[in-house]
Amino acid sequence: MRNAPTIPAFVFARMPEIHFGAGALSRLPSLVGAGGKRILLVTGSSSFRQSAHYERLTAALGAAGITTFEVSVSGEPSPAFVDEVVARYRNENPDWVVSIGGGSAVDTGKAISAMLPSGDSVVEYLECKDTKKHDGRKVPFIAIPTSSGTGAEATKNAVLSDIGRAGYKSSLRHDRFVPDIALVDPELTLSCPPDVTAACGMDALTQLLESYVSTKASPMTDALALSGLEHVAAGLLPSVENGAHDIEARSHMAYGALLSGVTLANAGLGIVHGYAGPLGGYHPIPHGVVCGTLVGEATRVTIEELFKDAGKNRVALRKYAKAGSVLARQHPVSLQHDCDLLVRTLNDWIARTGIPRLGRYGLQKGDLAAILDKTNGKNSPATLTRAQIAALLAARL
């Protein structure tokens, strides 16, 4: 009998109380009512507020005697916006902050909940500034995603952006910033348009793949990442092509995105997200587009680098091969075949979902040097040279 493989030491972060399934949104009034009667509701700019879900929710909150203060966020959140909302509503003493929207709305609410107790500027606590260390105090926070992408409903960081040539995209992070409750209702994603569905879905896919092959991965994150990849394989293309009518596909993607948040919080990410921060801070390119457009080429170059010493890198290569057979929904053949299959599948999905190139947003070759200066490989299993990274980015202009 073979001995079981040794399990390496690992730490697994806390998770939110998760309510998953169609109709989960209806539980919000009773959940917040158990902990107070005043909520600060953070939503995206328009889509949720124009839906029947919004009308039903506000009526139910009112019937439960819950006072609601509302703010909306447009685009990716900035530190200035967080500071403004905190200053405006701190004296209202909300019992909960509730975010309903995409990753930007969830990150905004997460940051607001973290800054309400002190009233300080959030800039002082961002990782890129590192002026002050947050003590973890926050107003209780509920995350309700309306897209399937970032998995922010399960993470301990909020990503904020100050866009421009000297700009940045940086996290406010603390173990206690994981949402207290996550309501994941696939019905809320049915109205998400195809282009947003595609970008968000490719972001979730990238997070699952990068956390699966991460140098910080554990058997626990491996199991969750593989499960997430299986659900993305079943749901991504149908969600983009017929998402308004396919609740099964939307459920697959909602679950996959949720798991991507859990795995990134515990295993970290890789080279694509090493680009995403500098690119997003330098140029107003949607995060999901950055991930979606780069993941195929980044995976190809990384696998090529790993094959230069296949014996040493066999564990990582086996993971890439496994991901290839899972995403393509095919039986494994061989290490090389299945790694090639992964790259072909990723590039096919990029084409079929219409993910644009970076050049569509005005990014040019002359911009790459400034981005490269801020790029890092995070927890990628291969170390790429500056020239390799430059060529990779140039290939997707």
N, C-alpha and C positions, 0 to 999 in steps of 0.2 A: 504494500500500500504506500503510495507516494505521500510525503509530508505536505501539509498545506503550506502555501507560500506565506512568508513572514509579512505581517501587517505593520507598515511603518507607523510611527507616532504621528498623530494629527490632532488638530483642534477644529471643532465644528461650531460655527457661530449660532447664536440664538435665531429663531425664526418667528415670524408673526403668527398670531392665531389666524388660520387660513379658512375662509369660507368660499368654496369653489362650486360653481354650477350655475346653470341658467336660472335667473330669478334671484340670485344672491343679493342684488341691490336692495330688495324689499326688506332685508333684515336690518338695514342701517338705522332706522328710527329706534328700534328696540335696543340695539347695541349702544348707541350714544345716550339714550335715555337712562341707561343703567349707570352712567358715569357723569351725568350733568345735563343741563338744559340749554347750553349756549355753544354753538359751533361756528368756526370760521371755515367756510366752504370755498375751496380753491378749485376752479375749473379751467379747462381750455378756453380759447377765445370765443368759440361759437357753437360747434357741432352738438355737444351735449345739451347746452342750454336751449337749443332749437328742437330738441327731441321730446317725444311723449314720455320718455323715462324721466326727464327733468320735471315735467309737470306733475307726474304721479309722485315723485319723491318730495318735492316741495310741499305738496298737499299733505302727504303723510307726516312730514316733519312738523308742519303747522298743527295738524290734528293731535300730535303727541305733545304739543306745548313747547316745542323746541325753537328757540330764537336762533336765526341764521344770519350771519354776516357773510357777504359774498364778494369774492374778487376773482378776476379772470386773468390768465397769463397768455400772451401771444408770443409764439416762437420759443426759443430756448431761453431759460430764465437767467437774469443778470443779478449780480449782487445788489445793484442799486434798487431793483424792483423789490427784492426781499426786504431790504432795509426800509423802504417806503411803506410796505404793508405792515411790518412789525411796528413802526412808529404810529401808524394810523389805528391799529386795533389792539395794541398792548393793554391799554386801559379798559378795554371792553371785557377783559378776563375770560376769554373763551375756555370752555372745559375740554374741547376737542378741536384739532385741526383735521379736516377731511378733504382729501384731494380726489377729484374725479376727472380723469383725463388721460392723456398720453404720458410718456416718460417725463416731459417737461413740467406738466402740472403736478405730477407726483413728486418730482425733485423739488419744485417750488414749495409745496406744502411741507415737505420734510424739513427743508431749511427754515421755513417760517416757524414751525413747531419748536425747532431747536433754539431759535433766537428770541422767542417771545419772553422767556423767563428773565433774561438779562437785559434785553433791549440794545445790546452792543451791535456794532456793524459786523455783518457776516464776513466781510473781507478779511478781518483780523484773524479769522479761524480757518481760512482756506489753506489747503496743503501747499499751494504755490507761494503763499505769503508766510505761513507758519509763525505769525507774530504771537498768537496766544493759543493755549491748549483748552479745548472745550471740556467742561466737567460732566457733560452728558445729560444735564437737566433739560427737559423739554415739556411741552404740552402734549398730552397723549395724541397719537396720530393714527389715522385710518387711511389706507391707500386703496383706491378703486380704479384700476386701469381700464381705459376704453380702447386701447390698442394692444397688440401682442408683440412686444419688442424688447424694451430695456430690462424688464424684470425688476424695475425699481421698487415694486411692491414687496420685495423680499430682501432688499439690500440695506447696508448701513451707511451709505453715502448719498449725498445730493450733489449733482454736477451743475455748476454755475459757470456762465460764460461772460467774458468781456471781449467783444470781437473787434479786431483791428490788427494792424501790423505789429503793435506791441501788446496785443491782446493775449488772453489765456482762457483755458477751459480747465477748471480745477474743482476738486471735491472738498466738501465739508463732510467730515467722517468721524464717527464714533460708534462703538458697539451698541450703544443704547438708541441709536437713530434708526435701527430696524423698526418698521411700522409695528405698532401694537396689534393692529388687525389689518388683514388684507382680504377684501371682498373681490373675488375674481369671477365676474359674471360674463360669460362669452356672448350673451345677447347684446351687451353694450358695444361689441366690436363689429356687429353686422353692418353698421352704416359707415364703417371706416373705408374710405375710397381705395381703389386698387393700388395706386402709386404709394400711398402711405402704408397700406397693408404689406406691400412688397418690401419697402425699406425697413419697416419694423420687423418683419419676419426674417429678413436677412441679418438684421442685428441680433435677434435671438439665436439664430443658427450660428453666427460667428461666436457669440458668447459661449454657447454650448461646446462648440468644437475647440475653442481656445482653452476653456477650463478643463476639458477632457484631456488634452495633451500637455497641459501646464506642468511645469516642474514642481508645483506645489500641490498637485492633485493627490487625492487619497482614494482608497477603495470606495468610500462613501460617495464622494463627488463623482467618481467614475460611473457608479451605478445610476446616479441621478442624471448625469449628462447623457449617458447612452439612452436612457428612457426618454429624455427630452428630444434627442435627435430622432428617435423612432416616431415621436408624435409630430415633429416638424416635417419629417418625410411624408407622413400621411396627410398633413394639413396645409402646407405652404402653398403649393400651386393651386389646389382647389379654392383656397381662401382668396387668392389674387384673381382667379378667373371667374369665380361664381360666389364670391364671399357674401353678398347681400342675402343669399338664400340658403346657405349651407352651414347650419349651426354645428353640425358634426365637425366640419373642417375648422370652423372657428374655435371649437372646444379643444381640438388638438393643438392649435396654435396658442391658445390662452394657457394651456397647461405647459407646453414647451417653453413659452416665455417665462412663466413663473419659475420653472426649474432652472432656466438660464440665470435668473437672479440669484437663486440659492447657490448654484455652483460657482458663479463668479465671486460671490461674497466669501467663499471658502477655499477656492483654488486659484483665484486670480485670473488674469487674461494674458493675451499674447501680443504679437507684433502689430496686428491690425488695430487694436485699441491703443497701441503705442503711437500709431499715426493719428488716430482719431482725435485725441486731445489737441495736439498742435494744429492740425488742419481745421478743427472746429473753432479754435480760438483765433486763427489767422484769417479765416474766410467763412462766410455764412453758408456752409454746406451742411445739410441735415445729417445728423450723426448716423442714421441708418443707411443713408446713401454712401457715406464714407466706408462703412463696414461692408456693405453689400458689393460695392464696386471693387474693393481691394481683396476680399477674402479668397477669391479663386487664384489670383496671381501670387498673393502672399503664401498660400498653402503650397502652390507649385514650387516656388523658390525654396521654401523651408524644407520640403521633402527632398528636393535635389541636394540640398546641403547635408541633410541627415544621411543620405545614401552614400556620401563620400566616405563615411565610416559606419557602414551598416551594422557591423557587429556591436560597436559601442552604443549605437543609437537604436538598437532593435526594439526596445520597449516603446519608444515614441513612434517608430515606424509601424509597429503592430497596431497601435492605437489609431493612427491615420488610416491604415488599411481597414480596420474594423469600422471606422466612421464611413469609409467609402461604401462598404457593402450594406451598412444600415441605411444610409441616405438613398442609395440607388435601389434598395430593397431587392438585393440579389444575394445569392449564396457566395461565400468567400471562394476565391480561386487561388491566389498567391499574393505574397507581400507586394511585389511590384505591380501586379495587375490591379489589386484593390486600391493601392495608393493612386495609381493613374486614374482609376475609376472615380475616386473622390474628386480629383481636379476636374475631370470631364463633367461630372454631375454639378459641381459648383458653377462652372462656367456656363453650362446649359441653363441652370436656374437663373443666373444673372441675366442671360439673354431673354429667356421666356418671361421674366417678371419686369423687363424693361428698366432695370436699374441703370441710371445714366452714368456717364464718365465724369470725372472731376472737372474737365475742361468746360463742361456745360455751365458751370458756376463761375467761370472767369479765371480759374486757376491756370497759371502758365508755368513753363519750365523755369523762368526766372524767379518764381516764388519758392522753388523747392529747397534752396539752400537754407533759408530761414526756418523752414519746417523741419528739415533734417537735423538742425542744431538742437531741436527740442524733442526729437523722437527717441524712444527707447524700446527695447524688445520685451519689456515686462517679464513674464514668466514663460516665454517661448522656449521650446526645447532645442532650438538652434540659434546661434549668434550670427546675424547677418552683418556684412560689411556696409559701410556708408555707400559704397558704389552699388551694391546689390539693392539696398533700400531705395536709392535714387532711381535706379533702373525700373524697379517695381512700381514706384509712383508714376514715373514717366509713361509707363506702359498703359496706365489708366487715365491719362489726360484726355 
